[in-house]
Amino acid sequence: MGGAAATGDGDVMLRLLPSFVAVEAMRQGLDPQMAAQSAIARVTDKYPEFSGAVVALSREGRYGAACHGMESFPFSV
């Protein structure tokens, strides 16, 4: 497992909990990059106009991020 954080349209985030989805995906064996992409895909399936991002970090220090509705999502580790 690990942790995750999300930013973007807060109203949509509260409905679909992408940070929780990313952490659960890592718990089930996905790497952080795939977990973040999975969480964003879940949001965009329901809200294609959504703008936001998810950053995920495993206990081992691996990390990943995914975004939608923006050109890029710079982040620091």
Secondary structure, 3 states (H helix, E strand, C coil): CEEEEEEECHHHHHHHCHHHHHHHHHHCCCCHHHHHHHHHHHHHHHCCCCCEEEEEEECCCCEEEEEECCCCCCCCC
